[in-house]
Amino acid sequence: MFDIAPQELLLVAAVALVVIGPKDLPKAMRVVGYWVGRARGVARQFRSGFDAMVREAELEEMEKKWAAENERIMREHPAPSDDPDAIPDRGLPADHVDHEPTPATHPTAAEQPIMVEKPEVSPATKVEPGRSEGAAS
């Protein structure tokens, strides 16, 4: 960002030592450090806000591209109707909510979840000391 050579930095330090004096130089350095820190904080906040705006704009652009591509794919490859008794398109708007169930929304027998009974777990049997579990009585 700033190109300051070490010789230039030594020259500034020597001038500050002569102008400010050795007694007040530490206090002046603290004040300068404080304001440099504040400036960096403001710059960091500005940059993060700018980056967030850029990300939002890119996300919005990607969503528009995705919607256009999705619409193109849906036009090129309409969903096939496997059921001859399926309800035909009634020309309703896209945001219309149809509460009438269609055959496509009901799962077939193969798609329905298989119900499994919960297995029963019996408590462990007590083994007498000196006998193994598999030993004959």
Secondary structure, DSSP 4 states (H G I P E B T S, - for coil): -----HHHHHHHHHHHHHHH-TTTHHHHHHHHHHHHHHHHHHHHHHHHHHHHHHHHHHHHHHHHHHHHHHHHHHHHSPPP---TTPPPP----TTPPP-S--GGGS--TTTSPPP-PPPP-PPPPPPPTT--TT---
